Amino acid sequence: MKKIRIVIILVALLVVTGCSNEILDTKSLLKPPKISNKYKEIQIILNYIFKDYSLAAPKEGANKEAIYLFDLYDDEKEESIIILKDNE
């Protein structure tokens, strides 16, 4: 009687854990981060204008972004500084 309970518990644990023989493709589980709404309009414009270029972020230094928004002219409007690389 005790052995039957142990077998039933073990079988239940195997069923509940979702073990399967399939090997999951880890690439399908990974997704690139979504661009924030702040940069979405810039990305759409860049995709249209710069088809031969892509965004590039510096690997070293304090600033590691590809797009920076600054008020360069003190007019309370943000201007964009964009770092691009040639796709060739």
N, C-alpha and C positions, 0 to 999 in steps of 0.2 A: 504494500500500500504506500509506504514511504517512497519507494523507488519510482512508483508511477507518478506521484506528485512532483518529484524532482524532474522526471522526464517531461512532464507537461509544462512545468515552469521553464525549462530550457528551450523547448520548442516554441513556447510563447515569446520568450526573449528574442529568439532568432527571427520570428515573424515581425515583432514590434520594431526591432532595430533597422529593418529595411535593408538587410544585406542582400546583395544580388551579385550575379556573376558578371554583369556589365561593368566595363571600365569607363568611368566618366571622362569626357574630354574637358580638361581644365580650362582651355581657351574659351569654351562656350560659357563658362562661369564668370569670366573676367570681362568687364566693360570699362571703356575709358570714361573718365569723369565728364559729366555734362558741363558745358560752358555756362557761366552765370548769365543772367539776363542783362547784366551791365555790359557784357562783352559780346552778346549775341548779334547785335546790329553790326558791330565792327567786323565780326567773323563773316557775316553774310556779304558785306561790302568787299572784304578781302578775297573771299572765294570768287566773286564776280570779276574783280579788277586783276588780281594777281593769280592767274591760273597756273603760271609757271613757278610760283613761289609758295613756300609754306612757312608757318610760324616757327621760330627757333628761340629757345630759351638758353641764356648763358649757363654754362656748367659750373662756373666759379664766381665768387664775389657775393656781395650782400643781396644784390637784386637778381633774382633768378626767374623773372617773368618774361614772357614774350610781348606782352602788351602793357603799357603804362598809361594811365590817365592823369594828366596834370593840368592845372590852370596856369599855363605858361605866360599869358598876357594880362593877368589880373583882371579879366573881364567876366569872371564868375562862370565861365564855360570851360569844360575840360577838353583839352586837346590830347590827341593820341600819339604816343611814341611806340612804334611797332618794329620789332626785330624780325627780319625775314631772312630766309636762305633760299638760294636757287635750287630748284629740284633736279637740275642736271648734275 
